[in-house]
Structures are given as C-alpha cells and as structure tokens.
Amino acid sequence: MPHIDPADEPDKRTLRRGFLAARNRLTPDDVREAGDALAVRALALPEVAGARTVAAYVSVGAEPGTLALLDALRARGVRVLLPALLPDNDLDWGEYTGEGSLARVRHGG
C-alpha cells in the first residue's frame, strides 16, 4: 500500500471550501435531483426500511433536499423527528407532520 505524505493532502478547511463551492454551483434542478436520489438510496437501507422512528433534518440552501425523504418516510407510517431549537437555545425534537409543519428559522450561531 503506498504511503501518502500528509503534507500532500489538502487540509479540512481547503476541502470544505471546495465542497461548498461545488455545492453552490448546483442549479435548483440539480438540488432537486440530488434530493430525490438521496431519498431513493436512504429508503433502500435496511436500517431505514425497518424503522418505526427516524431522526432527520431539513436541508437548507443548496444542500440536497430532504423533503422527499421526509415525506416518503411519513407515507410509510414512520415517525419522523426533526431537531428544534428552543428560545433558550436548547435543542429539542419535534415531529414532522408535513411541509406545513415546518417553521422558517434563522440560525443564530
């Protein structure tokens, strides 16, 4: 196995900048297609296929969309929990009951 010199590897900050730049070049159609592909792949996982409750998150910006996955899980009768930031900045969980149950929030951190 070849030895890789750590000095030749990009650091985490450089990799993150590259990934964010690539993600920001995605079109709305690219983001939708990535979200659909994410849903198909996730739903095929044995851990997800047999789940009764799943903790997830709602994508933001140019992240691959998660709504297709969340809605597909609900359609299967899976309870979907999403993180909810409380007024005191404590983290709690709320049940996803459809896109109408989401509230637009601004991340303060």
Phi, psi and omega in degrees: 000129184290146177276132178254122179286121179304334180292337180274348182272139177292147179281169184301319181297318179294316178299315181299316178301318180295316179295318180295321178296317179295317180295323181289344177275354181291141175277165175304324177294320177300316182296316179297314180297320178296320178295319178296317179295320177300315181299313181301313182293316182295318182294337179277347180291134181303324181295327180274320183301326182260006185282145173258334177223137179228134171266132184218191174215163178261125180293157178228156176057229184267013175294149175305134185296144178249353183298323178299318178294313181300316181292321178294321177298313178300319180298333178276357181087014180277135174282124183250122179252136179239146177293143179227126179272121181279163181305330180272014181069013172282151181260134178227183178237142175231151181274132176280123179240018180127165184303329179293345180274357181273146175242139177286128180231159175247126180289124182271356186258000000 
